[in-house]
Amino acid sequence: MDDWRAVRAQVRDFGLALPEAWEDFPWGDCVIKVGKKVFVFLGIPEPTEKWSPGLTVKLPLSGDHALSVPGAALAGYNLGRSGWVRVPFETELPEIDVLTDWVEESYRAVAPKRLVARLDAERPPD
Protein backbone atom coordinates (compact mmCIF):
# COMPACT_ATOMS: atom_id res chain seq x y z
CA MET A 1 0.00 0.00 0.00
CA ASP A 2 1.52 3.24 -1.12
CA ASP A 3 -0.19 5.71 1.17
CA TRP A 4 0.62 4.72 4.73
CA ARG A 5 -1.43 7.64 6.07
CA ALA A 6 -4.59 6.21 4.49
CA VAL A 7 -3.79 2.77 5.88
CA ARG A 8 -3.15 4.24 9.33
CA ALA A 9 -6.46 6.14 9.18
CA GLN A 10 -8.38 3.00 8.20
CA VAL A 11 -6.76 0.98 10.99
CA ARG A 12 -7.47 3.78 13.49
CA ASP A 13 -11.11 4.12 12.42
CA PHE A 14 -11.64 0.36 12.59
CA GLY A 15 -10.12 0.14 16.07
CA LEU A 16 -12.18 3.02 17.39
CA ALA A 17 -15.37 1.37 16.11
CA LEU A 18 -14.89 -1.62 18.42
CA PRO A 19 -17.00 -1.69 21.61
CA GLU A 20 -15.86 0.90 24.17
CA ALA A 21 -12.61 1.63 22.32
CA TRP A 22 -11.07 5.04 22.76
CA GLU A 23 -8.01 6.96 21.66
CA ASP A 24 -5.27 8.13 23.99
CA PHE A 25 -1.91 9.87 23.51
CA PRO A 26 0.50 8.73 26.22
CA TRP A 27 4.12 9.69 25.51
CA GLY A 28 2.80 11.63 22.48
CA ASP A 29 1.98 8.35 20.70
CA CYS A 30 -1.47 7.47 19.40
CA VAL A 31 -2.84 4.33 21.02
CA ILE A 32 -6.28 2.77 21.03
CA LYS A 33 -7.50 1.33 24.31
CA VAL A 34 -10.35 -0.65 25.71
CA GLY A 35 -10.77 0.24 29.34
CA LYS A 36 -7.23 0.97 30.56
CA LYS A 37 -5.57 -1.55 28.23
CA VAL A 38 -3.90 -0.67 24.93
CA PHE A 39 -4.73 -2.95 22.01
CA VAL A 40 -3.18 -0.91 19.16
CA PHE A 41 -0.12 1.31 19.12
CA LEU A 42 -0.09 3.66 16.10
CA GLY A 43 2.84 5.86 17.14
CA ILE A 44 3.17 9.54 16.38
CA PRO A 45 1.31 11.00 13.37
CA GLU A 46 4.41 11.93 11.36
CA PRO A 47 7.66 10.01 10.91
CA THR A 48 10.90 11.30 12.41
CA GLU A 49 14.52 10.21 12.25
CA LYS A 50 13.86 7.85 15.16
CA TRP A 51 10.30 6.73 14.36
CA SER A 52 8.80 5.16 11.27
CA PRO A 53 5.09 4.58 10.70
CA GLY A 54 3.57 1.26 11.66
CA LEU A 55 1.23 -0.50 14.02
CA THR A 56 1.84 -2.72 17.00
CA VAL A 57 -0.79 -5.26 18.03
CA LYS A 58 -1.06 -8.29 20.32
CA LEU A 59 -1.40 -11.40 18.16
CA PRO A 60 -1.60 -14.62 20.15
CA LEU A 61 -2.94 -16.49 17.10
CA SER A 62 -1.59 -14.63 14.04
CA GLY A 63 1.80 -13.52 15.30
CA ASP A 64 3.77 -15.79 12.97
CA HIS A 65 1.79 -14.55 9.98
CA ALA A 66 2.39 -10.93 10.94
CA LEU A 67 6.10 -11.62 11.41
CA SER A 68 6.24 -12.75 7.77
CA VAL A 69 5.60 -9.15 6.63
CA PRO A 70 8.90 -7.58 5.53
CA GLY A 71 10.31 -5.52 8.40
CA ALA A 72 7.90 -6.87 11.01
CA ALA A 73 9.39 -7.73 14.39
CA LEU A 74 8.47 -8.61 17.91
CA ALA A 75 7.66 -5.39 19.74
CA GLY A 76 10.23 -3.77 21.97
CA TYR A 77 10.05 -3.02 25.69
CA ASN A 78 9.56 -6.77 26.35
CA LEU A 79 6.11 -6.66 24.76
CA GLY A 80 7.23 -9.19 22.15
CA ARG A 81 7.40 -11.87 24.85
CA SER A 82 3.64 -11.43 25.28
CA GLY A 83 2.83 -11.75 21.58
CA TRP A 84 3.03 -8.10 20.51
CA VAL A 85 4.21 -7.56 16.92
CA ARG A 86 5.21 -4.32 15.19
CA VAL A 87 4.36 -4.14 11.49
CA PRO A 88 5.89 -1.20 9.59
CA PHE A 89 3.75 0.70 7.09
CA GLU A 90 6.71 1.40 4.80
CA THR A 91 6.82 -2.07 3.24
CA GLU A 92 4.43 -4.10 1.13
CA LEU A 93 1.56 -4.67 3.53
CA PRO A 94 -1.16 -7.27 3.56
CA GLU A 95 -4.62 -6.15 2.47
CA ILE A 96 -6.46 -3.82 4.83
CA ASP A 97 -8.80 -6.69 5.80
CA VAL A 98 -5.81 -8.58 7.21
CA LEU A 99 -4.64 -5.54 9.15
CA THR A 100 -8.11 -4.97 10.62
CA ASP A 101 -8.34 -8.69 11.46
CA TRP A 102 -5.12 -8.25 13.45
CA VAL A 103 -6.56 -5.20 15.22
CA GLU A 104 -9.64 -7.22 16.14
CA GLU A 105 -7.51 -10.14 17.35
CA SER A 106 -5.55 -7.75 19.55
CA TYR A 107 -8.79 -6.26 20.89
CA ARG A 108 -10.09 -9.74 21.69
CA ALA A 109 -6.81 -10.56 23.47
CA VAL A 110 -7.04 -7.63 25.91
CA ALA A 111 -10.74 -6.67 26.16
CA PRO A 112 -12.92 -7.87 29.03
CA LYS A 113 -14.97 -10.97 28.21
CA ARG A 114 -18.23 -9.01 28.34
CA LEU A 115 -17.01 -6.72 25.54
CA VAL A 116 -15.78 -9.66 23.45
CA ALA A 117 -19.24 -11.20 23.90
CA ARG A 118 -20.79 -7.91 22.80
CA LEU A 119 -18.55 -7.85 19.72
CA ASP A 120 -19.51 -11.46 18.94
CA ALA A 121 -23.18 -10.51 19.20
CA GLU A 122 -22.66 -7.58 16.81
CA ARG A 123 -20.54 -9.55 14.33
CA PRO A 124 -19.55 -13.15 14.91
CA PRO A 125 -15.89 -14.03 14.28
CA ASP A 126 -15.02 -15.82 11.04
N, C-alpha and C positions, 0 to 999 in steps of 0.2 A: 504494500500500500504506500503510495507516494506521499500522501499528505498526512503526516503523523498527527497534526492538530485535529483533523477531522476524526481520525481513529480515536484519539484521546477523548474528544467530545462525545462520541458515541458510547464509549466504554463508561464514561462518567455518567451520562444520562441513563444508561441501562442500570448501573449500580444504584443510582439515586431513586430509581423506580421500584426497587425491592422494598418489601414491608419494613417500615420504620428506619430506613436508611437515611443518613444525613452526612453532610459534608463538614469537614473540619480542616484547620490549617495549622497543626502543631509544627513547630520548627520551620514554618514558612512553606511546608509541603502540603499539597492537597491529598487528603485521605478521605475515604468513605467508610463510615462506621455504622454498626448496628449496636444500639446501646452504647457501651463504652469501648467496644472492641472494633478495631480496624479490620476490614476485610479486603480493601484495595488501597494500595499506595500508588498515587499518580505523580508524585514529585512536584517540583515547581513548574509554573506554566511555561517558562522559556528556558531553553538550554543555556548552560554556562560552560566554562572551561572544565569544571569539575563534575557537571551533571549532564547526562544525556536523557532524552525522553524515553519513557517506558512505563510499564506497570508491574507491580509486585502483588502477587496473590497467593493464598494458601491453597495448595492443590494436593490433598492426600490421595486422590485417585488418578489425576492426570499429570502429575509432576513430571514423569518421564517423557510424556508427549511434549509438554511445554519446554523441557530441557533440550529437545531436538531442534528447536527454533535457533537459527544462527545467532550467536551472541547471548543466548539465555544462560542463566546461571542460578545456582542456589543463592538466595538473598543473604546479604551481609548481616552483621550484628547478631549472629547466631540464630537468625530466623530460619535459615536454610535447614537446620536440624529438625525443625518442626514442619517442614514441607512447604516453606515459602519459596517461590521462584520469581526471579526478575526477568521479564521479557522486554528487550529494547524495542522501541518503535522505529529504529533506524534501518532495520534489516527487512528482508522479505517476511512478512507476517502471515500467519494463517488468516483465513476469512474472518470477518467480524463476528460471525456466528460462533466460531470457536473461541474467540476472545471473550465474548459475553457468556459462553458456557463456563469458561474458567472463572469469570467473576461470580457467576451463580454458585459454582462449586465452592469457592472461597466463602461466600456468604453462608452457605449451608454448613460449612465447617466451623464457623464461629458464632452464628446466630443462636439464640435460645430455641429450644425445641418447639415452643408454641408458635414462633414466627416461621420456622421451617414448615410446620403443619399448615399455617396460613398460606404460605407460598404454594404448597402442594395443592391446597384447595383452590387457589386462584389459577394455577397452571401446573398440572402434574408433571414430574420429571420424565424425560424420555426413557 
